[in-house]
Structures are given as structure tokens and as C-alpha cells.
Amino acid sequence: MKRVLLCVLTLGAIVTCIADGRTQSYPSRPIRVVVPFAAGGAVDTIARIIGAKLQDSIGQPVIVEDRAGAGGATGADLVAKAPPDGYTILMNTNGQAIAPALYRSLPFDTLKDFAPVTQLVATSTVLVANAKLPAKSLNELVALAKTKPGQLNYGMTGVGNNLHLTMELLKRAVAIDIQAIPYRGDAPLNTALMAGEIDVAIVPIATIIPHIEAGSVHALAVTSARRSPLLPDVPTISEAAVPGFEASGWLGYFVPARTPRETIRFIQRESAKVLAAPDMQQRLKALGNEPAGSTPEEFEAKFLADVASFAAIVKEAGIPPQN
């Protein structure tokens, strides 16, 4: 009896060791990070900065693969249908939280087909006005817009993206009516802004700073909860006009649903370690980002709250379902 019990215990220990070995062996091959946008953009740039540091930390190649299309849905769908083994990761913006409310249909279920891993960074944007506009602060813009309802306009780079919805949120918060003018990207929008073709826009801080410094545009307020280190003299919208207003964007990692929890936690821990490195902090902040590294639970809570918040904004703004 003792011999049988000893064999059972030994067998159990062997099985446990094998299971532990399998868990601990991750990652044993290259990891693919899918970016659902074009190469060379802000998301792709940050994905490569973080990926290079992450592969040094984990000892396996981290390959960034750009899969643009359908407003980010093409790349996200690829990850949703990938094996849930931790070797295919989606790096997306908070467009991941906007998509369910914006699109008529998606080839995946945003809430059921992905597991949030970690928020990598918070991204900050700034409300700017062309240099000819007689409004040098948010309050002056609000006063001007109220004397000319429907006559002022703003530039945006995509129906339902974060910048568009942030402006719609601000419009409702300060009760003004200004019209949207679509552009194909940041570069043509910035050109139109400097030429005076559009009055205002909410844009990424990193792309507009040279124009602010040159005096081509005026920074009125940043959308984040705290002032940006890159624009320390520019107030937040909360400080300037709408207490409690915050509309920071984010970039985060997602993996296919049913990915082992230990694998998710491993990716999060290693990512947080990379983001905490002084050189990474400096480099990401120089691009207008605030490193995060939140836990899976924290990121999931934020993600679900954003899904609900964006759904309300899309409905209130009367944005029709997109194909």
C-alpha cells in the first residue's frame, strides 16, 4: 500500500512538473504583435519601440506586423481568430472600445473574442486653433462659437475615431455648435489648420508641437486630466472650462480569448518592467505618451468603461452606423 501511494505521489509530482514546465516555457518562439494600422504611423512607431525592448527582456524576437484596413478591424480580426497561446498579440488604440458602437457589423465580438492584457500608455491630445482665429483660450473659443452658432468648424481625421468623439464630447460639455470637416490624415489636417481653412482641431500633441512652437497654431487646452510635460503652460480642459473633463486615449495589448491566465500575466509583467525603464519613460514621454503598464484586471475595467462611454457619445452625436 505504501509503495502504491508512493508511486501515485511520484506520478502526481511528475505531472505537476510537466505542467509547470509547459507554463514556464513560454515564450519559446517569436511573438507577433499585430498593429491594425499602416506602417510608419504613431501606433506602429510605439509598437516597435516597446517591442524592441520587450524582446531583449524575454529573450525571444518580438515581430511587429502591420495589418491596416477597415478602421482597424482587419488586424483585430486576425488576432481574434489566432490560437490562444500568447504568440499573437493585438496592439490597438481605444478604437478597440469605440468599434462596437460605430460599426454596423464586425467579424468578431469585441467583448468575447479578446482578453485585455495591459494598457501600455496614455496618449494625450490638444485642442488647437489656427493663428488667425480671434480666440486664444478655450473660454474665448466658446464665447466666439456661441455668437456664431454653426459657423465655426473643426477638422477631424476619421468618423468615430477618438479625436472626432473627443471633440463631440467637448461640444456638448460647453454647449457649442461647430461643424466637422473630414481629412484623410494628420498631415493634410495640420496643413489646412495652418492655412486657416479650418478653425480648430483636436490633434496628437507630438505631431503638432513644431507648429505650436512656430506660432502657426495656438494651443488652447489639453484633453488629459493633467497638463502635458511637453506643453506645461497649456491648461487642461478641466482647468479651463469643464471641471472633471478627461479624454485621454490609450494604447494597449489584447490577446485572443481563452489565452492562459499565466501567459497573460507574464506578458503584462514583462511589459510593465519594460515601460518602467528610465530610457523608455523618457522616450515615450517625448512622443507625448504617459507609460502605464496596468494589470489585466485594471485594463479590463477601463476597457469596459470606455466601451459604455463611447457608445453613449456615438449615440448622442448622432453618428450613423459605419459599414
N, C-alpha and C positions, 0 to 999 in steps of 0.2 A: 504493500500500500504506500509506504514511504517512497519507494522507488518510482511508482506511478505518479505520485504527487510531484516528486522532484522533476520528472520528465515534463509534466504539464506546465510547471512553473518555468522550466527552462525554455520550453517551446513558446510560452507567452512572452518571455523576455526577448526571444529571437524575433518574434513577430513585431513587438514594440520597437525594437532596434531598427528593423527593416523599414517600418512606417516612419520612424523618426529620420532615418537616413534619406528617405524619399523627400520628406519635407525640407530637410536641411540641404538637400542637393540643389534646390532652386536658388539662383538660376544656374543651369548647367550649359546653356547655349545662348546665342544672341537674343536680345529683346527688341521688339519692333514697337516704336512709338509712332502712331498714326496721327498726323496733323490734317484736319479736314479743310485746309486752305492752301492757297498757292505758295510755292517756294519763294523765299525772299521777303515774305511779309513779317509783321511783328510777331505773330504766333510761332511761325517757323523759326525765326531767329532765337526766340527764347527757348523753344524746344531743343534746339541744337546746343545752346549754352548749358542748359541743365543736363541734357543727355550726355555731353562730353564729360562732365564732372561725375555724373552718376556711373558711367561705365568704369571710370577709374576707381570708384568706391566699391563696386560689386564684382569687378574682375571679369565682366563679360561685355561684349560690344552692345551698345545701345544705338540702334539704327533708326533715324528719323525718316519717315516715309510720308510725303505729301500726297493726299488724295482729295483734291478740291472737287467741288461740284454740288449742286442742289443746296446751296446755302449751308454746307457743312454736313448734309445728310449722307452723302456718298461715303465719306470717310467713317462716319459714325456707324453706318450700316455694316461696313466691313468688320469693324470691331465687335459689333453686336453678334455677328454670326461666326466669330473666331472661336477656336477651342478655349474653354475657360481655364487656362493653365498659367496665366500670368506672363505669357510671352508676346501678347499683343495688347498694347495699352493705347487708349484714346487720350490725346491731349486736346481739350476743347475749351472754348470760352464759355461765358454764361449764356451764349446762344444755345447751348445744350438745354438750358432751362426755359428758353423762350420758344423753342421749336414746337412743343406740343400745342401751344395756344395759337401759333402763327400759321402752321401748315394744315391744309385740308386733310392730308394723309401722310404718314411716314412709313418707311419699310421696316420699322422696328417700333417697339414700345419703349419710350424713353425711361419710364419708371421701372419697368420689369426686366428689361434686357441688359441693364448696366448696373455695376456696383461702383459707387463713388469711392475713390481711394484717398485723395488728398487735394486740398486747394494749394496750388503751388505759389501763386502770387495774387495780390490785389492790384488791379490796374486803375489808374486814376485818369480822369479826363477833365477838360477845362472848357468853359464857355468863353468864346472869343467873339469880338465884333470887328468889322472892318474899320480901318482908321478914319474913314470919312463919316462914320455914324456918330451923331451927337449924343452918345451915351458912353460914359467912361466907367460905369459901375452897373451892377445888376439892378439896383433900385432905379437908376436913370433909364435903363432899358425898359423896365416895367412901366415907368411913367410915360415914356415915349410910345410904347406899344398901345397903351390904353387911350392915347389921344388919336391913334391911327389904327383902329381895330381892323385886322385883316390885310393891312397894307405892308407890314414888315414881313420878311421871310427868313428862313433858316435853311442851311444846307445839310443834307444827310446822304449817307453812302449805301443805304440798303433798307428796304421796307422791313420794319420789325427788328432791326438789329439793335444792339444795346444803346448806341448813340441816338438812334431815332427814338427809342422808347424813353430814354432819359430826358430828351427834350420835351416829349409829350407829357411826361410826369411833371416837369418843371412848369410847362404852360398851365397845367391845371392847378398846380400849387400856388401860382402867383396870379391866376385868372387873366391870362392874356391870350390873344388870338393872333398867331403868326403862321404863315404858310410854309409848307415843306417844299423844297426844291431838290430833286434827286440828282446825285452824281455817281460816277462809276467807281470812284475811289478817293482816297485821301488827297492824292496829288492834284487832280482836277478841282476838287472842292477847295483846297487851300488857294489855288490859283484864282478861282472865282471870288473867294473871300477877299484876297488882297486887291483884286481889281474892282471891288465894290459891287460885283454882280449880285452878291447875297449879303445880307445884313449881319447875321450871326451864325454860329455853328458850335456844336459840342464836339470836340476832337481829342484824340490822344495827345497827352502832354508832350511825349517825346518827339512827335512829328511836327509840332507847331512852335516849339521853343525858339528855333532860329528866327522865325518870323516875328515872334513877340519881341525878341531882343533887338531886331532890326527896326521895330516900330511900325511894321506893315499891318499888324493887327493889335488889338488891345485885349488883354486878358481881364475878364470881368469877375469870374469866380470859378473855383474848382468844385467838382461834384462829390469828392470824397468827404469823409467825416472829419478828417484833419487836413491842414494845409500841406501842400506838397513841398518837400525839401528843394525841388527844382524851381518852385515859384513861391518862395517864403512870404513875399509881400502881397500875394493874391489871396483874398479871403475865401472861405468855403461858402457855398450857397446857404448853408445853415447859419453861418455868422452874418451873412449879408442880408438875407431876406426871409428865409424859411427855416425856422428852428427845427432841428431834427432831420432835415433833408440829407439823405445819403444815397448815392447811386454809383458806388464803385463797381467796376467789373471784376472778373476774375479769370484765371486760367487754372485748370485742374486736370488730374488724371482720373480716368474711368477704365474699368476692365469689364469683360463680359460677366453677366450674372452667373452665379454658381462657381466663380473662381474661389479656390480655398481661402478661408479667412486668414490662415497663417501667411499665405502668399501676399494677400492684400496688405497685411500689417508689415511684412518685410519691405514691400515697395514703399509704403508710407514712411517707415523708419529711415530707410536709406535716403529717400527724397528730403526728409526733414533735416538729416545730417548734412546733406549737400547744400541745402538752402541756408543753413546756419553758418557756413564757412564765410569768414570775413571778405574774401575776394568775391564770392558770389553775391553777398549782400551789397557790396559796393557796385558791382557791375549791373545788377538788376535794378537797383535804385537809380542808377544813372540813366536807365531807359524808362524811368517813370513808374516802376513797379515796386510794390512792397512785398518782400518774401513772406510766405505764410508757413506751409508745412503742417496743416491741421490734421487731426486724427480722422480716420474714416467716419467715425460717428459724428464728429463736428461738421465735416464736409457734407455728409448726407443731410443733416439738419438744415444747413444753409441752402443746399441744393433744393430741397423740397419747399422751403420757404420762398425761394426765388421762383420756382415753378408757379406757385399760387399767386405771388405778387405780379409776375409778368402776365399771367392770364387775365388778371383784373385790369392791368394797364392796356393790354391789347383790346379788350372789350370796351373800355371807357373811351379809347382813342378812335373806336370805330374802324379799326384796320381789318379789311376783308380777308378771309382765308386765302392763303397763297397756295399755288399748285406746286 
